[in-house]
Amino acid sequence: MRILFLDFDGVLHPVEPELLGLERFCWAPVLDELLAAHTDVKIIVHSTWRYEYTDPELRVLLGSLGKRFAGSAPRAPREHAIEMVLQANEQVLHHLVLDDAAREFSGTAVNLLLLDSRRGLSEKRVQQAIAQWLSSTQL
């Protein structure tokens, strides 16, 4: 199994989307399209949204990505929460973390793709990096 650890703000939409005339989750379709042919990829939410919403609510918020939702990371600092999920799930062969907050990560073995909080998944370099991860880790 492959896991995509997902932050929301700065990844699926800009940190303050209303200021740019955008809606929340406006870039979710970009990720959905990138993942379309990769049915083994599951999503774990590590966004701070996991503190305010239940797993069923997070699944709904993800829209068409909700079918891939495998749960949320435990309540802990992001990097540590991701490491806990990985340690508890030996069947995860590959993972990728999508986040815009470099300060949340200290450079451990977490496979982090750092995004620009204003452009998130709309950036071509990000889309190419995700596509490369998907093709290089195919099971």
Secondary structure as the mmCIF struct_conf table of DSSP 4:
data_model
#
loop_
_struct_conf.conf_type_id
_struct_conf.id
_struct_conf.beg_label_comp_id
_struct_conf.beg_label_asym_id
_struct_conf.beg_label_seq_id
_struct_conf.end_label_comp_id
_struct_conf.end_label_asym_id
_struct_conf.end_label_seq_id
STRN STRN1 ARG A 2 LEU A 6
STRN STRN2 ASP A 9 ASP A 9
TURN_TY1_P TURN_TY1_P1 GLY A 10 LEU A 12
STRN STRN3 HIS A 13 HIS A 13
BEND BEND1 VAL A 15 GLU A 16
HELX_RH_3T_P HELX_RH_3T_P1 PRO A 17 LEU A 20
TURN_TY1_P TURN_TY1_P2 GLY A 21 GLY A 21
TURN_TY1_P TURN_TY1_P3 ARG A 24 TRP A 27
HELX_RH_AL_P HELX_RH_AL_P1 ALA A 28 LEU A 35
TURN_TY1_P TURN_TY1_P4 ALA A 36 ALA A 37
TURN_TY1_P TURN_TY1_P5 THR A 39 ASP A 40
STRN STRN4 VAL A 41 VAL A 45
BEND BEND2 SER A 47 SER A 47
HELX_RH_3T_P HELX_RH_3T_P2 THR A 48 TYR A 51
TURN_TY1_P TURN_TY1_P6 GLU A 52 GLU A 52
BEND BEND3 TYR A 53 TYR A 53
HELX_RH_AL_P HELX_RH_AL_P2 ASP A 55 LEU A 61
TURN_TY1_P TURN_TY1_P7 LEU A 62 LEU A 62
HELX_RH_3T_P HELX_RH_3T_P3 GLY A 63 ARG A 68
STRN STRN5 PHE A 69 SER A 72
BEND BEND4 ARG A 75 ALA A 76
HELX_RH_AL_P HELX_RH_AL_P3 ARG A 78 ALA A 88
TURN_TY1_P TURN_TY1_P8 GLU A 90 GLN A 91
STRN STRN6 HIS A 94 ASP A 99
BEND BEND5 ASP A 100 ASP A 100
HELX_RH_3T_P HELX_RH_3T_P4 ALA A 102 GLU A 104
BEND BEND6 GLY A 107 ALA A 109
STRN STRN7 LEU A 112 LEU A 114
TURN_TY1_P TURN_TY1_P9 SER A 117 ARG A 119
HELX_RH_3T_P HELX_RH_3T_P5 GLY A 120 SER A 122
HELX_RH_AL_P HELX_RH_AL_P4 LYS A 124 SER A 136
TURN_TY1_P TURN_TY1_P10 THR A 137 THR A 137
#
